[in-house]
């Protein structure tokens, strides 16, 4: 185990414990989390017990593993009602779902990852699901690539310089030259697309929501089962509806869609 750092105060240690939970690692045991963070088992146990008292974490009575608690559901509605992008997005998302009958989701950059902050599920029996809070690296999937491609040149270069491309599926882009070429293609056509890059059998289309400076603020996306993704007429209809909706959304956020 790494030597426990004295540079963190108690609140910072608690924050590091909470942020260790993710979609890829939703549960932790005390000793595993202790080794992961470099904190002593007693420190991790004390923090988890305090978080448990306030429902920030729960503990499975059988496995004794900890997971995130139910308190976050209280925050979700507050975030969606107060976050500027979320408030503005809902009518656009609702309209897009009505036009395409596919799952619509809204994504932003969090550090070096894409995170889904809102979603409306398709009414169809065969549908793609995008859980709120789900994450992926910025090189895997249409939403991720869209966010990356329409970021500032400085952010893109900093990200590409530091990232290690690890395949999520066999269709994930894993060569830097291919990723750079993909970024330019996305910028040129105005939207990103992918099929099976993050989840086998799932296609995705994504267009940027731009701020007044032309930098991406969010990515508006469609998640489409592969069988419908490969239907040319439906694919074309989805792209048209997505791009027009994203342009209207960007204009509402202050971007001049007619500028050169």
Steps between C-alpha positions, in 0.01 A plus 500: 500500500617854424602711796207714611542857383493768769422764237125424511277631774202297622254658255732440205543138604123457513471650151762260367308209654177611331657563160651150500151364425425482128301309241801275447555456875165546679590312821799491732614309804690690768838336435470526120413869524777554750757351262358694205517838675807446714310575820511275806209253542398674821480835322289358216274315746445817704417706190263238360314469829454878514379508139264211573334689787398771254404254221785599271595132490315176573646166610379165374418295814614175335816596308591791733594697187422871480318675216371852443193581707152626420568858603616581145148453364404808703769701322415380149180697467666811645787474251270450205285796603786742568768406246474746208558241231256253654223759528543613142544147365174335605263639232761431230556147626127435517451625144791293369368184663158567351652539153728196512342274768854422615664550839633855536776590743698807600872480579776725628874472560610419854879504516607261226170313477154535351220485755127474428307765694149440366312248285157428353439136412351385171136386522577200279533146637843458341696797625839614615541613861740770617506524881549845650850513645648249256851584385739417220841621378491789253618283211230230524152555361327779310417717803858485625654572161257787443595663828869457420479619139321825581713587804766769477815417305699534822284246684511255209878512475547470874264200508656322203849553639415334829246232414575130467256343255362179650230309307156493661376265227660364184358799310656767722750732330842407640743675262586863559519585130153352449361696795647826371352434156163419658502830691551692175222305326258570785579871488448500127161331493369651825412181688656176626387144450606161627390138494610261772792717614386501862221241513462214251175521304449869576528784251522864596474843338605820671501873417656781701328768703728799452549809716529853355872443435432184300637264766303193599286534810327163474428223252146410401486134401284217373556140610369262235490118491723367222210355302341846459834679475566306178166598344608772255178701500467494877870584538463803270185614680676477837800700381285776353286532812804489730699766315206739469412456867862554609521816288181638655629411847838664429326815376299512821828475696635806313688347206461663157424204275539716189852618567778384268 
